[in-house]
């Protein structure tokens, strides 16, 4: 066998072996694509998933009271009578306070700017006491309720005119202790 023939035969064997090896080699299989459905479900109950985190204020907190119940009612001019629109708010306050028995409140009586300082302090006290009496009549203990009159000293609205005065004639229930 001549050198060239031998060389051609070696080259042919190398090409054939490469072809055989290439045919036998397998490619890694790619896994089938699956739609992304987010993180796998959690089976522990210790921590909620992000879509199960409670929304809104913590029950029993001051924020819960203000947002879900209401902390302020309004009075008519020169009056300390509980208005019909205030009764549902005060009833809800009484129910909330009954549910959270360690909470203590301060009822703040407020007036508009008309009248003397002394007159408005007395009227604010009567408004605060009217709210306290309503809550007590619904089962809230008097030991959990303090009252104070601010008269016309702490207006919500510093403006003049009936709209401002109407906002300033109010009773505010402030949580002072025991909320979450």
C-alpha positions as CSV (number, residue, x, y, z in Angstrom):
1,X,0.0,0.0,0.0
2,X,1.3,3.3,-0.9
3,X,1.7,6.2,1.4
4,X,-1.1,8.2,-0.2
5,X,-3.5,5.3,-0.2
6,X,-2.8,4.6,3.4
7,X,-3.2,8.2,4.3
8,X,-6.6,8.4,2.4
9,X,-7.7,5.2,4.2
10,X,-6.8,6.8,7.7
11,X,-8.6,9.9,6.8
12,X,-11.7,8.0,5.7
13,X,-11.7,6.0,9.0
14,X,-11.4,9.2,11.0
15,X,-14.3,10.8,9.1
16,X,-16.4,7.6,9.5
17,X,-15.7,7.4,13.2
18,X,-16.5,11.0,13.7
19,X,-19.8,10.5,11.9
20,X,-20.7,7.5,13.9
21,X,-19.8,9.2,17.2
22,X,-21.8,12.3,16.2
23,X,-24.9,10.1,15.4
24,X,-24.7,8.4,18.7
25,X,-24.2,11.5,20.8
26,X,-27.5,12.7,22.4
27,X,-28.5,16.2,23.1
28,X,-29.8,17.1,26.6
29,X,-33.5,17.3,26.5
30,X,-35.1,20.6,27.4
31,X,-37.9,20.3,29.8
32,X,-41.4,21.2,28.5
33,X,-42.4,24.8,29.2
34,X,-44.9,25.2,31.9
35,X,-46.9,28.4,32.5
36,X,-45.6,30.5,35.4
37,X,-48.2,30.3,38.1
38,X,-46.2,32.0,40.8
39,X,-44.6,30.5,43.8
40,X,-45.6,26.9,44.8
41,X,-48.4,26.8,47.4
42,X,-47.3,26.9,51.0
43,X,-48.3,24.1,53.3
44,X,-47.3,25.7,56.6
45,X,-49.8,27.9,58.3
46,X,-47.2,30.0,60.2
47,X,-46.9,32.8,57.7
48,X,-49.5,34.0,55.3
49,X,-48.8,34.3,51.6
50,X,-48.4,37.7,50.2
51,X,-52.0,37.6,48.8
52,X,-53.3,36.6,52.2
53,X,-51.9,39.5,54.2
54,X,-54.7,41.2,56.1
55,X,-55.6,44.5,54.5
56,X,-56.7,47.6,56.5
57,X,-56.2,48.4,60.1
58,X,-55.4,45.9,62.9
59,X,-58.6,45.0,64.7
60,X,-58.8,46.6,68.1
61,X,-56.3,49.4,67.1
62,X,-57.0,53.1,67.3
63,X,-56.9,53.2,63.5
64,X,-59.6,50.4,63.4
65,X,-61.7,52.6,65.7
66,X,-61.3,55.8,63.6
67,X,-61.7,54.2,60.2
68,X,-64.3,51.5,60.7
69,X,-66.4,52.9,63.6
70,X,-66.0,56.7,63.6
71,X,-64.6,58.8,66.4
72,X,-66.6,62.0,66.0
73,X,-70.3,63.1,66.1
74,X,-71.8,66.5,65.5
75,X,-74.2,68.7,67.4
76,X,-76.7,71.3,66.4
77,X,-76.2,75.0,67.4
78,X,-76.5,75.6,71.1
79,X,-77.5,72.0,71.8
80,X,-76.0,68.9,73.5
81,X,-78.8,66.6,72.4
82,X,-77.5,63.5,70.5
83,X,-78.7,63.9,66.9
84,X,-80.3,61.0,65.0
85,X,-77.3,60.8,62.6
86,X,-75.0,60.4,65.6
87,X,-76.8,57.5,67.2
88,X,-75.5,54.8,64.8
89,X,-72.0,56.0,65.2
90,X,-72.3,56.0,69.0
91,X,-73.9,52.6,69.0
92,X,-71.0,51.3,66.9
93,X,-68.6,52.9,69.4
94,X,-70.3,51.1,72.3
95,X,-70.2,47.8,70.5
96,X,-66.5,48.2,69.6
97,X,-65.7,49.2,73.2
98,X,-67.6,46.2,74.5
99,X,-65.6,43.9,72.1
100,X,-62.3,45.5,73.3
101,X,-62.8,45.7,77.0
102,X,-59.3,47.0,77.9
103,X,-59.7,50.2,75.9
104,X,-60.2,53.4,77.8
105,X,-61.5,56.6,76.1
106,X,-61.7,60.3,76.6
107,X,-64.8,62.1,75.3
108,X,-63.9,65.7,74.2
109,X,-66.7,68.2,73.9
110,X,-66.1,71.0,71.4
111,X,-68.0,74.1,70.4
112,X,-67.9,76.8,67.6
113,X,-66.4,80.2,68.2
114,X,-69.7,82.0,69.0
115,X,-70.4,82.6,72.7
116,X,-68.2,83.4,75.7
117,X,-65.4,81.1,76.7
118,X,-67.2,80.1,79.9
119,X,-70.4,79.4,78.1
120,X,-68.7,77.2,75.5
121,X,-66.7,75.3,78.2
122,X,-70.0,74.4,79.9
123,X,-71.7,73.5,76.6
124,X,-68.7,71.3,75.6
125,X,-68.9,69.5,79.0
126,X,-72.6,68.8,78.5
127,X,-71.9,67.4,75.0
128,X,-69.1,65.2,76.3
129,X,-71.4,64.0,79.1
130,X,-74.2,63.3,76.7
131,X,-71.9,61.0,74.6
132,X,-70.7,59.3,77.8
133,X,-74.3,58.7,79.0
134,X,-75.2,57.2,75.6
135,X,-72.2,54.8,75.7
136,X,-73.0,53.9,79.4
137,X,-76.6,53.2,78.4
138,X,-75.2,50.7,75.9
139,X,-73.1,48.8,78.5
140,X,-69.8,50.6,78.5
141,X,-68.4,51.0,82.1
142,X,-68.1,54.6,83.4
143,X,-64.6,53.6,84.7
144,X,-63.4,53.4,81.1
145,X,-64.7,56.8,80.0
146,X,-63.2,60.2,80.9
147,X,-64.7,63.5,79.7
148,X,-63.2,66.9,79.0
149,X,-64.5,70.1,77.5
150,X,-62.4,72.2,75.2
151,X,-65.1,74.6,74.5
152,X,-64.1,76.7,71.5
153,X,-60.3,76.3,72.2
154,X,-59.6,73.5,69.7
155,X,-61.6,74.2,66.4
156,X,-61.3,71.6,63.6
157,X,-62.0,74.4,61.1
158,X,-60.5,77.8,61.6
159,X,-62.9,79.4,59.1
160,X,-65.9,81.6,59.7
161,X,-69.4,80.8,58.6
162,X,-71.9,78.0,59.2
163,X,-69.9,75.2,57.5
164,X,-66.9,75.9,59.7
165,X,-69.0,76.3,62.8
166,X,-70.9,73.1,62.1
167,X,-67.7,71.1,61.9
168,X,-66.5,72.6,65.2
169,X,-69.7,71.6,67.1
170,X,-68.6,68.1,67.9
171,X,-67.8,65.4,70.3
172,X,-64.7,63.5,69.8
173,X,-64.0,60.0,71.2
174,X,-60.3,59.6,71.7
175,X,-58.7,56.3,72.7
176,X,-56.3,56.9,75.6
177,X,-55.2,53.4,76.6
178,X,-55.6,49.7,75.8
179,X,-55.8,49.7,72.0
180,X,-53.5,47.3,70.0
